Amino acid sequence: VLEIMRGIRSNLEKLLGGTTDADLNVMRLGLAHSLGRHKLQFSPDKVDTMVVQAIGLLDELDKELNTYAMRVREWYGWHFPEMGKIVTENVHYAKVVKKMGMREQCVECDFADILDEEIEQELKEAVQVSMGTEVSDEDMTNIQSLCDQVIDLSEYRVQLYEYLQNRMRAIAPNLTTMVGELVGARLIAHAGSLMSLAKHPASTVQILGAEKALFRALKSKHDTPKYGLIYHASLIGQAPPKHKGKISRVLAAKCALSIRVDALTQGDIPMVGVEHRMAVENRLRQLEGGTMTALSGSGKDKKTAKYTKPAGPGAAKYNAGEDVTMSDKKEKKKKKKEDEDEELARLMAEMEQVDAKRQEQKKKEKERKKKK
């Protein structure tokens, strides 16, 4: 079939008749455009693109929101510096500035819908002794305009986060169950698409996002990183520091399976994700409970003989040979340490005697000089 199609393409001008190279080029271009449109409309990566764009926009919104909020604090801090330590949340700070305006109006304003009663009372007490400078009405108008931007961005961020949650639960329910919406979306965005992420092995999923540290470690022959973007998952955050590496490895293995289920099957019920999350939680409890024990050294080779009941009623006797005693190496080591301690004590005593003799000689020399 391929040879026939190749022959048709090579002799297309003769078969059609009355066509030129320009006409054939136009036909090829139209066919390419049609195939491109068809592929774009039915591309499996198109849904993933929404998640990639949403998580990118969410990260940028966080940066912009933080920058604007810090600018509001610095700007309004010249007028009411004490408020920065009382109202710690950025959105609440912007809402209070928007509602209050000049600090003199703080006593008359009611902040019950924004702040707690204790914080509101503390804020009104701080106004009486404020050390801030006076600002003009035009300055306050600009500050309040910036507060509007902070409030609008924060509301849009909440809306975008809800949209991202819904999309992730529809696209990758098992991955969302394992690591959460944000970490799952960042993994998909880093890989490019859900299908590309499904092609990665568990070891790659584990260090995805830490490529720079990985290549630096390989170049300098140091230890490679244990985790990348997956570090921000709640299961790794629950693990103690000494077990984070083990839990990240287990979690990455289960995530790799969940990602493949999401990419190659249909459905929004995370049955596999719930099962795998329970397995990781059980492993975490097993490590925290200390049930994992390991023998080292010569203890691995020693086996305790099975107990056999004595034949007669008076046959049971104490066998001293079965007692667990300290090994010869440990006894030698302990004896060597005791000898070293004794030698050190003897040397210290000799040094003290030498010092005492020197001091006596110095005293005698001083007395002789005084007599002369």
C-alpha positions in Angstrom: 0.0 0.0 0.0 2.8 2.4 0.9 4.5 1.8 -2.5 1.2 2.4 -4.4 0.7 5.7 -2.5 4.3 6.7 -3.2 3.8 6.0 -6.9 0.6 8.0 -7.0 2.3 11.0 -5.3 5.2 10.9 -7.7 3.0 10.7 -10.8 0.2 13.0 -9.5 0.7 15.6 -12.3 0.3 13.0 -15.0 -2.7 11.3 -13.4 -4.7 14.5 -12.7 -3.7 16.3 -15.9 -3.9 20.1 -16.4 -2.3 20.8 -13.0 0.9 22.7 -12.3 3.3 22.7 -9.5 1.7 25.9 -8.1 -1.7 24.1 -7.9 -0.3 21.1 -6.2 1.5 23.3 -3.6 -1.8 25.1 -2.9 -3.5 21.7 -2.4 -0.8 20.4 -0.1 -1.0 23.6 2.0 -4.8 23.4 2.3 -4.5 19.7 3.3 -1.9 20.6 5.9 -4.1 23.4 7.4 -7.1 21.0 7.5 -5.1 18.3 9.3 -3.7 20.9 11.7 -7.1 22.2 12.6 -8.5 18.7 13.1 -5.6 17.8 15.3 -6.0 20.9 17.4 -9.7 20.5 17.9 -9.4 16.8 19.0 -6.0 17.0 20.7 -5.9 15.2 24.0 -3.4 17.8 25.3 -5.9 20.6 24.8 -7.6 20.0 28.1 -4.3 19.9 29.9 -3.4 23.2 28.3 -6.1 24.8 30.5 -4.5 23.5 33.6 -1.0 24.6 32.6 -2.2 28.1 31.8 -4.3 28.3 35.1 -1.4 27.2 37.4 1.0 29.6 35.6 -1.5 32.5 36.0 -2.0 31.5 39.6 1.7 31.7 40.4 2.0 35.1 38.6 -1.1 36.4 40.5 0.5 35.4 43.8 3.7 37.4 43.0 1.8 40.4 41.8 -0.6 40.3 44.8 2.3 40.1 47.2 4.1 43.0 45.5 1.0 45.2 45.5 0.2 44.4 49.1 3.7 45.2 50.3 3.5 48.5 48.4 0.2 49.4 50.2 1.8 48.6 53.5 4.9 50.8 52.8 2.8 53.6 51.4 0.1 53.8 54.1 2.8 53.0 56.8 4.0 56.6 56.6 0.6 57.7 57.7 -0.3 55.0 60.2 2.8 52.8 60.9 1.3 51.0 64.0 -1.4 49.3 61.8 1.2 47.1 60.1 1.8 45.0 63.2 -1.9 44.9 64.2 -3.4 43.8 60.9 -1.1 41.1 59.5 -3.2 39.7 56.6 -2.6 41.6 53.4 -6.2 41.5 52.1 -7.7 42.6 55.4 -5.1 45.4 55.5 -6.2 46.7 52.1 -9.9 46.5 53.0 -9.3 48.4 56.3 -7.4 51.2 54.4 -10.1 51.3 51.8 -12.8 51.7 54.4 -11.0 54.0 56.8 -9.1 56.4 54.6 -7.5 58.9 57.0 -6.5 57.5 60.4 -8.6 60.1 62.2 -11.8 58.3 60.9 -10.8 55.0 62.4 -12.7 55.6 65.6 -15.9 56.3 63.7 -15.6 53.3 61.3 -17.0 49.8 62.0 -14.7 47.0 61.0 -16.9 44.1 62.3 -17.2 42.6 58.8 -13.4 42.7 58.3 -11.6 42.3 61.6 -12.2 40.5 64.9 -13.4 42.5 67.9 -10.1 42.4 69.8 -8.1 43.5 66.8 -10.5 46.3 66.0 -10.3 47.6 69.6 -6.5 47.4 69.5 -6.5 49.3 66.2 -8.7 52.1 67.5 -6.4 52.4 70.6 -3.3 52.6 68.4 -4.8 55.5 66.5 -4.7 57.8 69.6 -0.9 57.5 69.9 0.1 57.1 66.2 3.5 58.6 65.2 2.7 58.7 61.4 2.9 61.8 59.2 0.0 63.6 57.6 -0.9 62.9 54.0 -3.1 64.9 51.5 -6.4 63.8 50.0 -4.8 63.2 46.7 -2.3 60.8 48.3 -5.1 58.9 50.0 -7.0 58.6 46.8 -4.1 56.9 45.1 -3.5 54.6 48.1 -7.2 53.6 48.0 -7.0 52.9 44.3 -4.1 50.5 44.9 -6.1 48.9 47.7 -8.9 48.3 45.1 -6.4 46.5 42.9 -5.3 44.3 45.8 -8.9 43.4 46.7 -9.8 42.7 43.1 -6.8 40.5 42.5 -7.4 38.5 45.7 -11.0 37.9 44.7 -10.0 36.8 41.2 -7.3 34.5 42.7 -10.0 32.7 44.8 -12.1 32.3 41.7 -9.1 31.0 39.6 -8.2 28.5 42.4 -11.7 27.1 42.4 -11.6 26.7 38.6 -8.3 24.9 38.9 -9.7 22.6 41.5 -12.6 21.6 39.3 -10.4 21.1 36.2 -7.9 18.9 38.1 -10.7 16.8 39.6 -12.1 16.2 36.1 -8.8 15.6 34.3 -6.6 13.9 36.9 -8.7 12.8 39.9 -6.3 10.1 41.1 -3.3 12.4 41.0 -5.3 15.1 42.8 -6.1 12.7 45.5 -2.5 11.8 46.0 -0.7 15.2 46.0 -3.4 17.8 45.8 -4.5 20.2 43.1 -1.6 22.7 43.2 1.2 20.1 43.2 -0.6 18.0 40.6 -1.1 20.9 38.3 2.6 22.0 38.7 3.7 18.5 37.8 1.6 18.5 34.6 2.8 22.0 33.7 6.4 21.0 34.2 6.1 17.9 32.0 4.0 19.7 29.4 0.9 17.5 29.4 -0.7 14.7 31.3 0.3 12.2 28.6 4.0 13.3 28.8 3.9 13.1 32.6 2.5 9.5 32.3 5.5 8.5 30.2 7.9 9.5 33.0 9.1 6.7 35.4 8.6 7.1 39.2 12.2 8.2 39.7 11.7 11.1 37.3 8.4 12.1 38.9 10.2 12.1 42.3 12.8 14.7 41.3 10.7 16.6 38.7 11.5 20.3 39.3 14.9 19.7 40.8 16.8 19.2 37.6 19.3 22.0 38.4 20.2 20.5 41.7 20.4 17.0 40.1 22.9 18.0 37.4 24.9 20.0 39.9 25.1 17.0 42.2 26.1 14.7 39.4 28.8 17.1 38.2 30.3 17.6 41.7 29.8 13.9 42.6 27.6 14.7 45.6 24.3 13.2 46.8 21.4 13.7 44.4 18.2 15.4 45.5 15.5 13.3 47.0 12.5 15.3 45.9 11.4 18.1 43.6 7.9 19.6 43.2 6.5 16.6 45.0 8.1 17.9 48.3 5.1 20.3 48.7 2.6 17.4 48.9 0.8 17.1 52.3 1.9 13.5 52.8 5.6 14.5 52.7 4.9 17.4 54.9 3.5 15.1 57.6 6.6 12.9 57.6 9.4 13.6 60.0 12.7 14.9 58.4 14.5 11.6 58.6 11.7 9.8 56.7 11.0 12.4 54.1 13.2 10.7 51.5 11.6 7.3 51.9 8.0 8.7 51.8 8.8 10.8 48.7 10.1 7.6 47.0 6.9 5.7 47.9 4.7 8.6 47.0 6.4 9.1 43.6 5.9 5.4 42.8 2.2 5.5 43.6 1.8 8.8 41.8 3.3 7.4 38.6 0.7 4.6 38.6 -2.1 7.1 39.3 -1.0 9.4 36.5 -1.1 6.6 34.0 -4.6 5.6 35.1 -5.7 9.3 34.7 -4.1 9.6 31.3 -5.2 6.3 29.7 -8.7 5.8 31.2 -11.9 7.7 31.5 -13.8 8.6 34.7 -13.6 11.1 37.5 -13.9 8.7 40.5 -10.4 8.4 42.1 -10.6 4.8 43.2 -7.0 4.0 42.5 -5.8 7.3 44.1 -7.7 6.6 47.4 -6.2 3.1 47.5 -2.7 4.4 46.8 -3.0 7.2 49.3 -4.0 4.7 52.0 -0.9 2.6 51.2 1.4 5.6 51.5 -0.3 6.6 54.8 0.2 3.1 56.1 3.8 3.2 55.2 4.2 6.5 57.0 2.6 5.1 60.1 4.8 2.1 59.9 8.0 4.2 59.8 6.8 6.5 62.6 5.7 3.5 64.8 9.2 2.0 64.7 8.0 -1.4 63.5 10.8 -1.6 61.0 13.8 -3.2 62.7 17.0 -4.3 61.2 19.9 -6.2 62.7 23.5 -5.3 61.8 26.9 -7.0 62.1 27.2 -10.5 63.5 23.6 -10.4 64.9 22.2 -11.4 61.5 23.9 -14.8 61.5 22.9 -15.8 65.0 19.7 -17.8 65.3 18.0 -18.8 68.5 17.3 -22.5 68.8 13.7 -23.6 69.1 12.7 -24.4 72.7 12.2 -28.1 73.4 10.3 -29.2 76.5 12.3 -31.5 78.9 11.4 -35.2 78.8 10.9 -35.8 82.6 9.5 -33.6 85.4 12.9 -33.0 87.0 14.9 -32.8 83.8 14.7 -29.0 83.4 18.1 -27.5 84.3 19.7 -24.1 84.0 22.1 -24.0 81.0 24.6 -21.2 81.4 26.0 -21.8 78.0 22.8 -20.4 76.4 23.2 -17.0 78.1 23.8 -14.0 75.8 27.2 -12.6 76.7 29.2 -9.8 75.3 31.3 -10.6 72.3 35.1 -10.8 72.5 35.5 -7.7 70.3 33.4 -5.6 72.6 35.3 -6.9 75.7 38.6 -6.0 74.1 37.4 -2.6 73.1 36.1 -1.9 76.6 39.3 -3.1 78.2 41.4 -1.0 75.8 39.3 2.1 76.6 39.8 1.5 80.3 43.6 1.2 79.8 43.6 4.4 77.9 41.7 6.2 80.6 44.1 4.9 83.3 47.1 6.0 81.2 45.6 9.4 80.7 44.9 9.8 84.4 48.5 8.8 85.2 49.9 11.3 82.7 47.8 14.1 84.2 49.0 13.3 87.7 52.6 13.4 86.6 52.1 16.8 84.8 50.5 18.2 88.0 53.5 17.0 90.0 55.9 18.6 87.5 54.0 21.9 87.7 54.0 21.9 91.5 57.8 21.4 91.5 58.3 24.3 89.1 56.2 26.6 91.2 58.2 25.7 94.3 61.4 26.4 92.5 60.1 29.8 91.4 59.2 30.7 94.9 62.6 29.7 96.2 64.3 31.8 93.5 62.2 34.8 94.5 63.0 34.5 98.1 66.7 34.3 97.3 66.5 37.5 95.2 64.7 39.3 98.1 67.5 38.3 100.6 70.2 39.5 98.3 
